[in-house]
């Protein structure tokens, strides 16, 4: 094999790639989100379709109905970058203008993936703030997605929790 052919060979999947691909499949979800201290929690349901791109990337498309009755679509990419030793990816939604970049790591027990991001602050949308999306693999057929941001005291405050269950 020439050097050019060797360069074109796809990298071997790592443990992190295999962990991400456990999320491949068709899912339903129920989400509860708090959009502010003076607002009641917002609940939504939807479907998530996750597929593999080769053995190195997870592509997810979510579908729901927004509170105003419009269809809502989300797109997520997740992969593992061995050079950074981090899970990387993106998140976009039809109801948002911000592209959310992801970078994070699995915990030592390989049950929880914490992804750091940055986006418009709840307090002042003209400024960015740190956020985290946390995927907890409960079983092969159930995962929890939590989102959190720093509160006024700097401590993380969870504002969204979603339960995803594999369709049968």
Secondary structure, DSSP 4 states (H G I P E B T S, - for coil): --HHHHHHSPPPP-HHHHHHHTT-EEEEEEEEE---TTSPPEEEEEEEEEEEETTTEEEEEEEEE-TTS-EEEEEEEEEEETTTTEEEEEEEETT----EEEEEEE-TTSSEEEEEEEEE-SS-TTSEEEEEEEEEEEETTEEEEEEEEE-TTSSEEEEEEEEEEE--
